[in-house]
Amino acid sequence: MDEEKEALKATIRDALRMIVDPEIGGSLVDLGLIYDIAVEEGGIARITMTTTTRGCPASYFLKEAVERCVSDVPGIEHTHVRLTYEPPWTPQMMVET
């Protein structure tokens, strides 16, 4: 079951690469804005994410985009997205691709 959850997490991460931050232009994953992806029994996905700044005008848009994107992944029945600012995002969190 753990292998299945890990595979599903990888699929979710790949799907989230399609969402681009409108301010910086990189994917949320590559920018380091996705802090955690958890998959629970019953196809429940819990995503913890942030934005580049606390007052980001695209916060609601990005959170909704993540929820829609993850909900479209086969095997996911429910998606919960939590927006946090702890720790605060810094450019050092960007992933080199």
C-alpha positions in Angstrom: 0.0 0.0 0.0 2.9 2.4 0.7 4.2 1.9 -2.8 0.8 2.7 -4.2 0.6 5.9 -2.1 4.1 6.9 -3.1 3.3 6.4 -6.8 0.1 8.4 -6.4 2.1 11.2 -4.7 4.5 11.2 -7.6 1.6 11.4 -10.1 0.2 14.3 -8.1 3.5 16.1 -8.1 3.8 15.7 -11.9 0.3 17.0 -12.4 1.1 20.1 -10.2 4.0 20.9 -12.5 1.4 22.1 -15.0 0.3 25.0 -12.7 2.4 28.1 -13.3 2.8 30.9 -10.9 1.6 34.0 -12.8 4.1 36.3 -11.1 7.3 34.4 -11.6 6.4 32.1 -14.4 7.7 28.8 -13.0 5.7 25.7 -11.9 4.5 25.6 -8.3 6.6 22.5 -7.8 9.8 23.9 -9.3 9.4 27.1 -7.4 9.2 25.1 -4.1 5.7 26.4 -3.3 4.3 22.8 -2.7 5.5 22.0 0.8 3.8 18.6 1.3 1.7 16.0 -0.5 0.0 13.4 1.6 -2.3 10.6 0.4 -4.6 8.9 2.8 -6.9 5.9 2.7 -10.0 6.4 0.6 -8.2 8.5 -2.1 -7.9 11.6 0.1 -5.1 14.0 -0.9 -3.8 16.7 1.5 -1.6 19.4 -0.1 0.3 22.0 1.9 1.4 24.9 -0.2 2.4 28.5 0.0 2.7 31.6 -2.2 5.7 33.8 -2.9 4.4 36.5 -0.5 1.8 36.6 2.2 -0.3 39.2 0.3 0.0 37.4 -3.1 -3.0 38.5 -5.2 -3.1 35.1 -6.9 -3.4 33.1 -3.6 -7.0 32.1 -4.1 -6.5 31.3 -7.8 -3.5 29.1 -7.1 -5.2 27.3 -4.2 -8.2 26.6 -6.4 -6.0 25.5 -9.3 -4.2 23.0 -7.1 -7.5 21.6 -5.8 -8.9 21.2 -9.3 -5.6 19.7 -10.6 -5.2 17.1 -7.8 -8.9 16.2 -7.9 -8.4 15.2 -11.6 -5.7 12.7 -10.7 -7.1 9.1 -11.1 -7.5 7.5 -7.6 -8.1 10.8 -5.8 -11.6 11.2 -4.4 -11.2 14.2 -2.2 -8.6 17.0 -2.1 -7.8 19.3 0.8 -5.4 22.2 0.2 -3.9 24.1 3.1 -2.2 27.5 2.4 0.5 28.3 4.9 3.2 30.9 5.3 5.3 28.9 7.8 8.0 28.7 6.8 8.0 31.8 4.6 8.9 31.1 1.0 12.4 32.2 -0.2 14.0 31.8 -3.6 16.4 29.3 -2.1 13.4 26.9 -2.0 13.3 26.7 -5.8 14.1 23.3 -7.3 16.8 23.0 -10.0 15.5 21.2 -13.0 
